[in-house]
Structure formats: C-alpha cells, structure tokens
C-alpha cells in the first residue's frame, strides 16, 4: 500500500481539523499515512526540501513551492481578525522599529512576509531580524533580547500578561488595505501525487472538518493532548479564531486572497530576493 507522508502542526486548529481523519477516516483511504507533527516553520522547511507529500505550510512558503505543490480547498487557516501582531516592550514608532531588531517566527512564515510588506509600506526594506520559535518571541521581547517581535498563534491571547505593547496588528493592516481575508496557512499536496490520491485525501479532510465541527467535544480532547501547555479557554479561542467556513472550503474568496498575496509578494521581490542581515532597515529611495 502506498504511504503518504503527512505534515501538520500541533496547533489546535490543525489537530481539530485532522482529528477524525487520523482517528477513523484513514482506514477507508487506499494508502497509509505516515504522520509528522511539527512547528509550521519546520514543516515549511521540509516541504521546501520535498520531504512531505501533503502538509500544512505558511502561505509565504506556498508562494515559493507552488510549481511543485498544489493548494487544497480545505484545511486552511484564513479569516479576519486573526493575523500576527507586531509587539514591543514600549510603544515604539515605526521609524524606531526600522532601526531595531525584530524577532520573527521563521523565515518562511506568513508573519515574516506580512512584517516585510508592512515595513515596505512605510518605505523600509530588508529590516534586521532574528528568527526564533514562535513560542519564545514574547519572552524575548519582554526580556529585552530583541527590540520587537511578531507573534502568532495563541500568544496573541496572552501577550498583555507580559506587559507588551501592540505596535501593529498586521492582520488588521492587511484587511484595511486589501479588504480581503488574511491567508495564513494552507494544506498543499505534491504535484507528483496522482490526482485521484489528492482527491481522496481532500474529500476525507473535508469530512473530518465537518465531523469535528459537529462533535467538538471529542475533537477538543485530541487537541488538548498536542497542546498540553495551553489553557483550555485559550485553546477554544484559538480554534474559534482559525477554524471557519474558509477552513472547510477556500472558495473563490479564499483563492483570490491567496493569489493577491502572492502577487503582492512578487511585486516586492519577496520570492526572489535573498534575505540579508542589515544593521537597520534600508530606506527605499
């Protein structure tokens, strides 16, 4: 039997969406699933290396691999009011952020892309950044290890407890300037997989999302096992924010938002411009 290497993150929105597929539906599929659970940036890197057949990835990474991977209609994290947040220990101005070191949760995360697009909108490019695991960023900013940081996932619900200041809600900036939902991450499948295999998996994933939505109690138990350090109320907020109608089906609206984001990134050279370390952001002349 064919074996499919599947990558998902331990974030509650992924484990919620895939719960029933991994618990029951995989038995009905004509292939085995070799499951990899890892932080989304690790998944990004593994997809970039073509190590996974089907995987959750950041949409920024999808822009880099779209010729080798196709985007599935189900399983995406996309919506409104759910974007990354740019934080600092004090209320810095954008000009001060441009002269600072900003922590980002991975080279290929959509958060990194949004930060670069946002700073470019003020005329700043190639900002000095430090890459680290998303779970460490809030503490790094609070301790002064970095001047600012872009947080994702559940940290958006807890950053105030560390006394941090919101400089910019990057998701709100995206929505205000594009009037589109924010594409964060999606499920991609290798174009080398047979079309029938991808179709069968896509159908199972859609059924899995429907089942979790209709039976949230049993799905939440599964989510909690992979998010052991997350408070139950935060976990529920996370799922409520990142699992929505666009998770079930991107539809025309979702596909249009993804296409727009990639074209915007292309215009700013984000898919062909090498990352460089700068002492500060360069001001675009």
N, C-alpha and C positions, 0 to 999 in steps of 0.2 A: 504494500500500500504506500502511495506517495506520502511524504512527510512535508508539512508546511511549517516553516519557522515563523512564528507569530510574535511580534513585539508589542507590549502595551506598558503603560506606566502604572505605578501603584496608586496614582491619584484616584480619588473616589469616582470621578466622572467616568474614567476608563473601566475600573472594576465593576461599576454599576452597569455600564453598557454591555460588558462582555460576560457578566456573571452567568447568565443562563446558557450562553453558547458554550462556555467552558464546563459547566456543570452537566448539561444534558444534550444540547444540540450537536456537539461534536461527534456523538455516537452515530448520528444519521449522515454525517458527511463522508464522502468516499476517499478521505485522506486523513492522516494523523496530524495532530497539532503538537509541535514542539514549542512550548511556551517560554518566552523570555519576558521577565518583568524588570524594568529598569527605568531610571530617570529619563525624561524625554530627550535630554541632550545626548545621553548615551545611545538612545535609540536613533537619534539623528545621525550620529557618527557611524553607527552600524549599518544604517540604510545607505549612507554615503559610500560605504565600503561594499555595498551589495551583499551583506551578510544575512539579511532578513527578507523573506518572501512577501510578508504582509506586516505592516507596522503602523503604529501611531507615530506621527512626526509633526514638528512645527511647520507651519505653512511657509516660513522663510526657507527651511530646508527643502520643502517640496519644490520651491522655485528653482533650486539647484539640480534636482533629480527628476524633473517632470518628463524628461525624454526617456527615462528608464523605468519610471513608476507612474501608474495611473491613480487618480484620486477616486475613492469610493464615495457613493452618495450618502452613506450612513456612517455614524461614529465620530463626527467632527465636534470639536469644541469651538463654537461660534455663537455670537449673540451681541447683546447690548448690555452695557453696564458691567462688563466682565474683564476689562483689559488690565494690563500691567500698570503698576504705579511707580512713578519716579519719586524717591524719597531722599531726605537729607536729615541730619541731626538738628539743623537750624533752617529757618526759612530763606534759603539761598535764592538769588535771582538767576535767570538763565545764563547770563554772562558769567556768573560765578561758577555755575555748573560746567560751563565750557572750559574753565581753567582748572577744573578739578579732576579727580579720578572717580569714575563711576563703575560700580560693580554690576556685572551683567550675568544672568543665569545661563550662560552657554553661548558659544559663537554663533550657532545656527537657530537659536530660539527666535520666535516672532517678537518677543520682548526686545531682543537686541536690534532687530530690524526697525521696530517702532521707535526706539530711542534714537537711532541714527536718522530716521526720517523726520522726527520731531526736531532734533537739533539742526538738521539741514534747513528746516522751515524758518529758522532764525539766522541762517547763513553760516552755521558752523558745521564742519565736517571732519571726519577722521578724528573723533574725540578719543582721549586717553581712557582706556577701560581696563578693568580686571575681571577675568572670568572666574566664577566660582559656583558651587552647588547652590541652587535657589534657596535651600533651607538655611544657608549660612549668611545670606546677604543682610538681613535686617540687623543681626547682631554685629556684623562687620561695620555697618554704618553707625550704629549706636555706640560702638566702642572707639570710633574714630579711625579704624583701619582703612576705610575708604571714605571719601567725602560725601558720596551719594551712592544710590543703588536703585536698581529696577527690580521690584519684587513681583512674583507671580503666585498663582495657586492660593492656598489657604492663608498665606501671610498677609494678604490684603484685609483679612478679618481681624488680625491681631497686632498689626504694626503700631497702633496707638498705645498699646500697653508698654512699648519700649520708648515712648516719648518722641517718636519720629514725626517729621513734618512732611505733609504731602506737597510736593512741588508741582507735579502734573499727573493727572490721571490720563495716561497715554491712550487708553481705550476711548475715553470721552473726547479727547482731541481728535482721534480718528473719526468718531461718529459725527462730531461737529463739522469737520472739514470735508467728509466724503458722503455723509448721510446714508451710510451703509452699515450693516452689522460687521463686527470685527472678527475676521478669521484668525483663530489662534493655532489650532492643530487639527489634523485630519488623518484618516486612515488611507494608506497607499498600498498598492499591490504591484509587484514586479510585472512589467510588460512581458516577461518571459513565461509567466504562468499561463496556462490555457484559459481561454475566455470562459469556458464552462466552469472551471475551478473557481475563478473570480466571481462569477455569477452565483454559484452555490454558496460561497462564503458570504457574499453580500446579503443574500436572502436570509441566511442564518443570523447574521449580525442585526439586521432589521427586526427579526423575530425576537432576538434576545433583548433589544432595547424596549420593545413593546412589552415583553414579559416583565422586565424589571420595573417599568413604569406602572404596570398593573398590580405587581406584587412587591412593593418597595421594601417591606419588612425583611423578607428573606434575602434580597439583594444587599440590604444595608449590613447584614451580618457578615456577608462575604467582603464587603468594602472595608469593614472595621478590622478584619484580620490583616489587611495590607496597609492600613493607616493607623497603626497601633498607638502612635503618639498624638493623634489628632482627636480633639474633644468631639463627642458625638454631635453637638449642636453645630460645630464648625463644619463637620463632615456633611451634615444635611444641607447647610448653607452652600457648600461647595457644589454639591450635586444639583441643588436648585438653580444655581447660577450657570453652570456649564452644561447641563443636560436639558435640552429644549426641543422644539419642533425641528430646528435645523440639525440637531443631532440625529434625528430619525431620518431626515431627508434634506439634503442641501437645497434642492430645488433650484429654480432659476435665480432667485435672490442670492443664495449662498454661492453658487458658481460664479455669478457676476462679481461678487465681493472678492473672491479669491483671484479671479482674473485681473481685477482692478489693482489689487495689492501687488501682484507680480509685475504688472506693467509699471506701476509707480516705482517699485524697486529697481526695475531695469533702467528707468529714466535717471535714477540717482546712482547708477553704476554699482548697485549692491550685489549683483550676481557675477560681476567680472572684476571688481576692484579688490585687490588684496588688502587684508587687514594690516594696518601699520600701527606701530606704537608711536604716539606723539606726546610731547611734553604738555600739550594742551590741544583743544580743538583748533583746527585751522579755520580761519575766517575766509569764507568764499568771497573773492573779489568781484 
